[in-house]
Amino acid sequence: MDARHSLGDLDIYLFKQGRHTRLYEHFGAHPESLGPESAGTRFVVWAPNAAFVSVIGDFNAWDRNAAPMTMRADSSGVWECFVPKAKHGQRYKYYLSWPGGEGERADPFALLSEEPPATASIIWDLDYVWEDGDWMQTRSGRNALDSPWSIYELHLGSWRRDEHGNFLGYRQMAHDLAAYVKDAGFTHVEIMPVAEHPFYGSWGYQSTGYFAPSSRYGSPQDFRYLVDVLHREGIGVILDWVPGHFPTDVHGLANFDGTALFEHADPRQGFHPEWKSAIFNYGRYEVAGFLICNAMYWIREFHLDGLRVDGVASMLYLDYARPHDDWVPNRYGGRENLAAIELLQELNKAIYEEFPDVQTIAEESTSWPMVSKPVYLGGLGFGLKWNMGWMNDSLTYMELDPIFRKFHHNLLTFALWYAYAENFVLPLSHDEVVYGKKSLLSKMPGDYWQKMAGLRALFGYMYGLPGKKLLFMGAEFGQWREWNHDLSLDWDLLNFPAHDGIRAWVRDLNRVYRECGALHELDFSPEGFAWENCHDSDQSVLSFFRKDKAGRSVLVICNFTPVPRENYAVGVDTGGTWREILNSDSHAYGGSGAGNMGQVRAEPIPVHGFAYSVNLILPPLSVLFFQPAEGGA
């Protein structure tokens, strides 16, 4: 007998405690053999309030009485059975009845589902031979917080399509995606959710199949191949993960056994009014364990380097998106969701205990304290947090006509007041280029040339600041239109020099960012940043230093007006030659070619409290990076 997937007493105990991180090896459908001629599939499902459960599928003509399941006698609410001749690749569902009702449900632990709009689960396995051993052995350093993180966020269904407008599969896109991302210089990709979702237009943020990579693009093995290829090209893989809510489609998790099993029964706690979806009951151990196990599953079985956890703010606040009289306070009378806090802390503890070489990233849009601080200090335990405040302030500023920017200079400087409160990622994400918000390029004011220059300046400013970087696909070459999930990116724009110039600028930003420790080693330490001058609002100029662990500096100067500035004095702490290592106004990027002939000389003339200074030409709408020449002191 093959007992790999049978449930023992310890498994049930851990399941009921919410601490079994390998539940998927026991729950769901697992082909096995009970003897030489008795191959079949073992099925296990949690449905404590059902009166009758059976397995229906291709193997029994979907007969509701052909394969009844038996509830275990240990009060776990777990049903199980072995179905002879049920085999790999066949479709199935669970039929459940309860007092007053009945329904057919997809398997919450299915490893593969039918391609939507079909909804059945498919008996499958995870067999695959990995070839990313070199990456896995070295990723601890690549994923460390003092390493460069330049993240390319993408949606698989609309990054690129075939000539007929059809999806590319995981395998089809693997090599092209890896080559493109590697050429552009990004260190990681962040893939929007792939867990099976019935409505493509949800972008994956409304999932019904938490353990099944979407069959729109292939099988679990195909998704593994995509990750494998990216790893072999030296690119880390982050996946969006959505524990905050799930859709109420009848085949999914909602009302699973005739009761609110996965969701909270009280709609004031269990229904999300903004997204019209169900909210997990985080206080139920089995549900919390389901989510923690699921997160571990994606990391463990797909070799992921991180999870970006969606909608953390919606989990933390009981009154999130609710009117004042439509929420239930916690036991202390507050609006904090204590069960969700505990879940997130337990989640991060479990992940970092088993996988200290990965990172979890919180999309948390409020000022909740200590999101990226360790649990033992009272934090939520994430490795990183999206800096939504920086993103909003920066885009608000960049959308202003340059003539008015001097009145809003604080939008650029405010984020540095709290830059070290968390381990921040600076995101220019998909959320900012949909629903009428326009593309990043279209947000920029001015004529064609000024828009291009403004976008290059925005990217240069972001890469200069402390914090890891994230760009959504299409921004790297200046897509004009908003992102549309039904269309491929406008790749033909790369035939235009100005757009190819933006891509060349991003490529060089990524190269210098990776190679220059001052731009990434001390992202989360105040020692890694110093203002040169943050007060020149009249000319809309910012200048600051980034420093590495050895104290070496990079000087960054941003001119956010279309007016060139000549003889602009900037203080530096080192005499001698300073090399202009990046200039967003270079002809190579579509700029006017103004600059400083590749280098300047620092003279012993004090400026802004520094012993030396350089006299610069600041091109219009530009960002310049300087570095002391070796031996130039």
Secondary structure by P-SEA (a helix, b strand, c coil): ccccccccaaaaaaaaacccccccccccbbbbbccccbbbbbbbbbbccccbbbbbccccccccccbbbbbbcccccccccccccccccbbbbbbbbccccccccccccccccccccccccccccbbbbbcaaaaaaccccccccccccbbbbbbcccccccccccccccccaaaaaaaaaaaacccbbbbccccccccccccccccccccccccccccaaaaaaaaaaaaaabbbbbbbbbccccccccccccccccccccccccccccccccccccccccccaaaaaaaaaaaaaaaaccccccccccaaaaaaccccccccccccccccccccaaaaaaaaaaaaaaaaaccccbbbbbbccccccccccccccccccccbbbaaaaaaaaaaaaaccccccccccccccccccccccccccccccccccccccccccccccccaaaaaaaaaaaaaaaaaccbbbbbcccccccccccccccccccccccccaaaaaaaaaaaaaaaaaaaccccccccccccccccccccccccccccbbbbcccbbbbbbbbbccccccccbbbbbccccccccccccccccccccccccccbbbbcccccccccbbbbbbbcccbbbbbbcccccc
